[in-house]
Amino acid sequence: MTTPFSPVLAGRLACCKPWIFTPLAGALGGGLAQLLGWPLPWMIGALLGVAALRCLGRPTVAMPHAVKLSQWIVATGIGLHFNRAVLEQILTHSALVLIGSLLTLFTGAIGILLHRRHTENFATAYFASMPGGANEMVSLGRAHGAELQHVAASHSLRMMLVLVGIPTLYTWLFADGQAAAVARHGPDALWLTLIFGLGGMLAWVFQRWRLPNAWQLGALLVTCVFSIAFDLRLGLPEGAGEVGQWLLGSSLGSHFDRSFFRRAPAFMLRTLLATLGSVLLAVPIAWLMSWASGLDMRALVLGMVPGGIAEMSLTAEALGLLVPLVTAMQVLRLVLVLFLAAPVFRFWRERLQPGRR
């Protein structure tokens, strides 16, 4: 008689649905991380759980549509932090925020210089070092002759380093001095149904238009507009945020296995050093911006480090920092990278390095 958890049944499930072990490993990692008191346990724990399973040789893949669903949930929760007061505060310092976001683009020069000193071609060094999304930089790198495996590996490793390192460091340094969270009401079924529905519709339109991070930006835009226009001050139902983090972390973990860490170890080490340099460079810039504006330096650093919109905004939420400021800076940097990366690359290659790749 076959028991429900027999190896035979597990093998059959894996053959029929090769992604089946991904959410299970993510849930196990998230639950263990929560027991250990880790920051963002359901995202970081899920990522490490799935990555560990893949490194042990289990050939799992990402869950179908998990990235879209996680971005939809997480972006809606982030957008609910926006209100008129924080929007006015951000707009008051909009020029400073723009300057800070522009300065973070120049931190990519650290990676470019490191990779170029070790014979990487210019296109690979450039697109592997830009603080944008992996998919977008791979797409741009393909059009300009970059080594795509190196570009993808660089962005994946940087994302993992920032996601695991920054929340842990912030929790260790600032857990006792968390800022007071903005008072919010509980979830409202009618408003949340409307916001989720319209956010999903706009995300689908963005996806048809082939915009990057369509489900994240679509849900975020709709939620911000409604939250600010009607001053909602709502929150997600209990547990919804953890589900979004679990789905996101499980999907991110699917990028890593033993072959990933064995691939071009010297290139990976340079990526690690460049990431560390970018984070350290963001600290004095954020301190100057905080001194000039009175904004929280901790939130400014989160807005400037080369992490993702959802990941850094969730870190700010966990620490009670100004989530809208972090979100605005991360979104602004993504937009700047998408619009400026290719033109700056062509200018730099053709004007400053004529005849060189």
N, C-alpha and C positions, 0 to 999 in steps of 0.2 A: 504494500500500500504506500502511495506517495504522499508524504506530508506536505502541508502548504509551503514550507520553507526548504524543501529538499533541493539539492544541487541540480537535479534533473529539471524541476520546474523552473528554477532560476535561469538555467540555460535556455529553456524554451522561451521564457519571457525576454531574455536578452536578444535572442534571435529574431523574435517578432518585433520587439521595440528596443532597438539598440540604445535608446536614451534612458531606459527605465531606471538604471542605477544612478543616473546623474541627480535627480531630485532626492533619492534616498541618501546618497552620500552627502548632499548638501544639507539635508535635514539633520543627519547625524552630526556633521561638523558644526552646524549652527546651534544645535542643542547643547553640545559639549562646550562650545565657546560661551554660551550663556551661563552654564554652570560654573565656568572658570571666571566669570565676570569680565570678559573681554569687551572692548568698545565695539559697537556695531556688530554684535555677535552673529546675527543671522546673515549678514553679508560677508564678513571676513571669514567666519567659521565655515560657511557654505563654500566659499571660494577655495579655502585650504582643504576642505574635505574632498571635494571633487578632484582637485589637483593631486592630492595624495593617492586617491584611488587610481587615477590615470598613471601616475608614476609607478604604482605597483603592478601595472600591466593590464588593468581592466580597460578594454577599448570602448569607453563610453563617448557619447556625443551630446551636444547641447539639446535641451528639450525644444521641440517645435514651438515657435512663437513665444518662447519664454522671455526673450529680450524685449519684445514689443509689450507684452503684458506687464513686465516689471517696470519698464519705463513709464507706462501709462499710470500705474499705481503710484510709483515713487514721485513722478513729476506732479501729479495731482496733490499729493501730500505737501510737497515743497511749495507749490503755488498758493496753498492755503495760508502760508505764513505772510503773504503780502497783504498790506493794508495801506490806507491813505497816509498815515503818519510816517511809515518807513519809506514809502515812495517819495514823499516830500524830502525826507532826509537824504536819500540817494540822489535825487535831482539837484538838491542844493550843492552837493559835492560831485556833480556829474563830470565836470572837467577833470578833477583829480582822479576819479575812478577811471576815466578814459586814458589818462596818462599812465596810471598804474598798469592797466591792461596792456597798453602798448609796450611798456618797459618789460613786461613778462615775455614778450615775443623775443626780445634780445637775449634772454637767458638761453635760448636755443643755440646761440653762438658758441656756448661752452661745448656742447656736443659736436657741433660742426668742426671746431678746431681740434678736438680730441680725435675724431674719426679721420680727419684729413691728414693728421700727423702720422697716421698708420695706414696710409695708402688707399683708404676708401675713396671711391670716385665721388665727385662733388655732389651729384644728384642723390646718391645713397646717404652721404653724410648729412645733407641738408634736410631731406624729407624724414629721415630717421630721428632728427633732432627737433623738428618743429613741434611746439606744444599743442597739437591738434588731435583729432580722433584718428585711430589706427586705420579705419576703412577709408577715410578721406585722404590721408597721407599716402596710403598704398595706391589709391586711384591716381593721385597726382604724380606719384613717383613712377608709375607705369608709363605715363605719357612723356616722362622726361629721362627715361633710361636708368632708373635706380634699380638696385638689387632688391626685389620685393620681399624676399624672405627676411633680409636684414631689417628692412623698414618695419615690417609687421612684428618681428621679434623685439625690436627696440621699443616700440610703443606698448606692446603687451607687458614686457618686463617693467617698464617705467610705471605703467598703471598698477601693477601688482606691488611694486615697492612703495609707491605713494599711498595706495589704499591700505596696505598693512601697516606701514610705518607711521604715517601722519596721525591717524586716530589714536594709535597706541601712545605716541609721544604727547599728543595734546591731552589725553586723559591723565597721563602720569603727571604732567606739568600743571594742568589747570582744573583738574576735577574738583578741587576744593574751592575754586573761585568762579563757579559757573554764574553767568549772568542770569538774571531773572527772566523767565520766558514771558512772552506777551500773553496776557489773559485771553483765553479763547473759550468759546462755548463748545459743547459736545457736538457729535455728528448730527446733521439734519438730513434725513433720508431724501426729502424732496429736492433740496439744493444739490446734494451729492449726486443723485441720479441724473439731474440735468447737466451738471458739470462733467461727470464721467461720460455721458452720452455725447455731448457736444465736443468734448476733448477728443474722444475717439474718432468722431467724424472728421474733425480738422486734421488729426494725425493721419488718417487714411488719405485725405487730400494731399497732405505734405508728402506722403509716401508715393503717391501717383506722380507728383512733381519731382520725385527723386531728390528731395531735400535730405541732408544728413540728420541723423537722430530724429526722424520724423515723429515717432510716437512720444518721444520725450518733449520736443519743442511744441508739438500740437497741444498736448495735454497741459503743459506748463502755461502756454499763452492763454488758453481759454480760462484756466483756473485763476490766473493772475488778474485777468480782466474782470471776472465776476467777483473775486474777493475784494478788489479795490473799489469797483463801481458800487457794490452793495455793502461794503465794509462788513463782510460776513463773519470773520474771526471763527471759523469752524475748524474741526479736526476730523481726521479719518476715523472710522470705527476701530475699536480696539483690536489689535492683531493684524489689521490690514497693512500697516507699514512693515511689519515683520515679514509678511508674505511677500511683499514687493522686494525686500532686501534678500530673502531666501532665493527667489527666482533670479534676481540680478547676480548674486554671488555664485550660484550654481552655474549660470551661463558663463560668467567670467572664468571660472575654474576650468571650463572645458578647453581653454586655450593652452593649457600647460600639461606637459608629460615629460618623460625622461629625455626624449629626443630634443625637446625644446631647450632644456638646460645644457645638453651636450653640444648644441649647435654654436659654432664660432665662439668659444668661451672668452677669447680676448675681446671680441666685439661686445659681448654681454658685460664684461668688466668695465669697458669704456662707457657703456650706457648707464651702468650703476653710478660711476663717478660723475657723469654729466647730470644725472638726476639729482644726486646729492648737491652738486654745485648750484643747480637751478634753485633748489629749495633754500640753500644757505644765502644765495644772492637775493631771494625774495624777502628775507627778514629785514635787512637794513632799509630796503625800499619801502616796505610796509611801515617800519618805524617812522620814517620821514613823513609818509602820508598821514599816519596817525597824529604826529606832532602838528602837522599843518591843518588838519581837519577836525581833530577830536574824535574820529571814528576809532572803533576798537581794533587795536593792532592784530589781535588773534584772528578776527574775522577777515581782515585785509590779507593776512598771510594765506589763509585758506582760499581766498579769492584769487591769489596770484600763483600758487604752486601748480605744477603741470599735472593736475588730476582731472577727473571727470566732473561734469555738472552735478550728477546725482550723488556721487561718492563724497565730494567735498561739502555739498549742501547737507547731506545726512550727518556728516561729522559735526557741522555747525549746529544742527538741530539737537544732536545728542548732548552737546555741551552748553546749550542754551544761548548760543551766540546769534548774531543778526543774520539769519538765513537769507533774507532777500538780498542783502549786500553781497554775500558770497555767490549766490546764484547769478546776480546781475553781472558780476565780474567774470565768472566762468563762461556765461553765455556770450558776453561781449568779446572775450578772447577767442572763443570758437568762431564767431562771425568774422573777426579780424583775420584770423589765420586762413579761413576759407577764401576770403576775398584777396588777401595780400600775398599768400604763400607763393603762388605761381608767378605773379608779376615780379616780386622781389627776387625770386630764383632766376628768372630770365635776365633781369637787370644785373644781378651780381655776376652771373656767368658770362654775360656778353660784354659788360662794361668794365668790371673789375678784374675778371680773369679771362681775357680773350684767348680763344684757342684751347682752353682747358675744359675738361669735363667736370 
